[in-house]
Amino acid sequence: MLKAFFNISVLVCLVLMSSMSLASDEYWTDLNAPYWANGIDVAVGQTDTSPGIRYLIGSNNENTNLMRWNLISNGWDDFFPISSSVKLVSYKRNNQGLRAFCAQSGGDVYRTNDGGISWDHILSIPANTNYSAIDVTTFFGDPGQYIFAGMASETGHVSAYLYDNDYQNGTWFMLGDDTPQNNLLYEKDVFDVECSETRGVYAGTEDGLYFHDYPADPQNQNPWQHLNALQNCQVRALESIDDMHGEQLAAVIDPGQNRKLYFSGLGNIWENPIELKPRGESFEKPVNDIAGVYWYNDHVSCYAATSDGLYSIYFQQNTTGDCDEIDIANYANVFNYDKNFIAVDYYFYDDENKHAKVIASTPNSVYEIHEERDNNGTLVSIEVTEITNGTYKCDAAALTFPEYVPGVTRKVFMNTPEGLIKKGNLDDWKLCGLSNLNHSSYIGTDVVSEPTGNGIVIAASSASETANGMIIYSGDYGVTWQEPELLPNSIRSLALSPHSDEAYAGGYGQLLYHSSDNGQIWSGIINMGELVFVNDILVDPDPNRQNYIYVAGSVAYGTTTKIKAGNGGQWYDIENGLSAVNNVYQLCKKRR
C-alpha cells in the first residue's frame, strides 16, 4: 500500500530494467493516470460525418472548463476556461452539430462553430435584469438565430435575443408584454425553456406551463398563455422528444410535493397530458434533467437523470401511461454508488439497426449509455462506458495492489481526496465505488487490499482531521460495496493482516479501531496512550510475529511518542534514533 499525505497529480510506476539486480538505468514512467470530472452539463450534436459531437462543462471544483470529445485521442480536450456555466445546447439536425451554445448564470453566452475547438463570446444579457439562472434554447432554421433565456429571479421573465448571422445587430427584448402587471411570468421562477419549431416557446415554471405563440414578426408582443395542464405544479425539466418532434416530456412536482413524469400527448400538446407510470405508479424520484429518444412508430425512451440514479422510461406515444422502467444500475454496478445524475442528453440513433446513445454526468464522472432494441421494440442490450479520459487527473490519497497471482489479472485500487475509488490496470481506470458513500463532503484517505488474494478491499474517508470517519468494505475486488460504517474519529490509515481476519484503522484520538472480520464490522477499540495521531499501521508480515503491529504517528499536544509496537495487549514505544523527528508517515518491514 502506498499512501500520501499530500497531493500526487501524476501517477508513476518504477520500471526495473534488470530482473537480477538494481540497475543504473532504472527509470520512472508516466502512466495513463485516472481522470475525473464534476459533470455540470453535457450536450451532443450531429453532422453527416459525425453522429455524436460531445460537449461537456466539467469542473474539478476549482476550475471549470468547456470541453469537446476528440475522437482521435479518444478523450476530452480543448479546454476553454469559463466560470458559472450552467447550460449547454447543441444541434442534432440540419447537419449543424458543430454549433453549440453555453450560457453562464452571470448573463454571458458563448458559441462554438467548430465542434468545441474554440468558443466566442457572442452576447451579454443586460446587467439590470439580475438573472440568477439562465437556460438557453435554440430555434430551428438558421441555427442560433434566436436564443431564449429563462430566469429564476425576482422578475422571472423570459427574454429573447435576436441577431443576424454575424451576431452584430441583435437586441434583447422581453418576450411578452413588458409591463409587469400585464406579463403573466412576472415574479415567477422559470426553470426550463423549450422551443417547438412549429408551435412556439414553452416555459416550465413554479406554476405550471406557459406558452408563447412566437410569431414570424417577433416584435409583435403577443401575451403569454398559462396552459391548463400542470397548473400549480413546479415544472422542473422540460424537453422535446429527440429535439426533432413537437411532443414533449416534463418532470414536475405537484402541490402535494409528489414527483411525476408527464408526456405532452399527441396533436395539441399539453391539452391532455399523460402521466408516465412505470408499473402503474408515479415516478417518485427527484429529476434533475431529462432526454427523449424517439425510436420509431411512436416508441420513446425517456431518460431521467435523478438524484437516485439514471433511468430509462420506455413507452409508446399513444399510451395510456403504462410504461417500462429500466434502472441503468442493473447494467453498471457503479451506479449503485455514483447515483446523483445531474445532466443527460441523447445524441445518436441508428434507424436501421435500432441503436441509441446518451451521455450522462454526475459530480464524479461522465458516462455513455448505448441502448439497442429490435424491430419490435424489445430491449436487446444496454452498455455503459465511463468517458472521463482527458478531463482532470486524480490526486492520489492512497494506492493498493492485491497479491500477484501468475496468470491472474489483479487491478490496482486508488482512493482519491474526492472519495473516488478507481480500479485499473495502470492504463485503463474506472470508477468502482465511493469511499465517502452518502457523505460526499468527506475526504478519501486510504485504501488497502487483503494480501492473500481473497478479494477483500477496504477504503476510508474522514470529515476532517479531527472529526468523524467512515470505512467501506468490498469482498469481491470492488465489484460491490457494503454500506459504510461510521466511526466517531477520523481515519488516516488502514491495515489488513496477512495472517488472519484482523483489520485495524486509526487517525485521531489516541486509539485504534479493530475488526475481526477483515473490516466489515469495527467493534474493538485499542487505546494508544500518548500516540495522538495515527499516520500508518503495519501488521508484521513475519508469520512468527503475526500478532505484532506497528503504529506510526506525530508529536502533538506535548507528547513525544512517534512509533509504538505491540500485540494489542502490551505496547512499547520505539523512539531510539528519532529524537529529531516529529512525524513518521509510513512504515515498512524488510522481508528476511
Secondary structure, 3 states (H helix, E strand, C coil): CEECCCCCCCCEEEECCCCCCCCCCCEEEECCCCEECEEEEEEEECCCCCCCEEEEEEECCCCEEEEEEECCCCEEEEEEECCCEEEEEECCCCCCCCCEEEEECCCEEEEECCCCCCCEEEEECCHHHCCCCEEEEECCCCCCCEEEEEECCCCCCEEEEECCCCCCCCEEEECCCCCHHHCCCCCCCEEEEEEECCCEEEEEECCEEEEECCCCCCCCCCCCEECCCCCCCEEEEEEEECCCCCCEEEEEECCCCCEEEEECCCCCCCCCCEEEEECCCCCCCCEEEEEEEECCCCEEEEEEEECCEEEEEEEECCCCCEEEEEEHHHCCHHHHCCCCCCEEEEEEEECCCCEEEEEEECCCCEEEEEEEECCCCCEEEEEEEECCCCCEECCCCEEECCCCECCECCCEEEECCCCEEEEECCCCEEEEEECCCCCCCCEEEEEEECCCCCCCEEEEEECCCCCCEEEEEECCCCCCCCCCEEECCCEEEEEECCCCCCEEEEEECCEEEEECCCCCCCCEEEECCCCCEEEEEEECCCHHHCCCEEEEEECCCCCCCCEEEECCCCEEECCCCCCCCCECCCCCCCCC
